[in-house]
C-alpha cells in the first residue's frame, strides 16, 4: 500500500467523468488499498479515485463504522434532505453547506466482484453522495449553498 498524492483545486482531472471498472484486477485492488491508506492519512471520511488521478468509478468511505469500498457505485434511491457543512480533501481551503439526501441507497460491486446494496443515512448518505459526485466530475462547491469558515471534516 502507498499514500498517493491528492489532486487539488483546479486540477482538470477532477472535472472529468470516470469510466466504469470493467474487470477487478490486482491493480484495481491495489488502487483501493492505496485510496484507503491515503484517506486515513489525510483524515478524510471518503475518497474517490479521480482525487488520486485515477479516472475509474471507485471510492472508499469510512465515517467511523469501518471501511466501505465501492466499485461502479450507482445511487438507486434517495429520500429526504439534509443541509450540512462539507469540506473536501481536494479543496482544502473551502467549506460550506450543501443540500444532500438524508437517506441514500447505493448499488455497487465489492472488491470481490459481488453485487452489494448499501443504505446510508446522515453522514454516510452525505459521504456516498459526495464521492459519487466526484466520479461524475462534480465538486461540492458546485452544490454549495453557503460558504463557511474552515472545518476539520473532509469528505
Buried (B, 14 or more C-beta within 10 A) or exposed (E): EEBBEBBBEEBEBBEEEBEEBEEBEEEBBEBBBBBBBBBBEBEBBBBBBBBBEBBBBBBBBBBEEEEBBBBBBEBEEBEEEBEBBBBBBBBBEBBBBBEBBBBBBBBBBBBEEEEBEBBBBEBBBBBBBBBBBBBEBBBBBEBBEEEEEEEEBBB
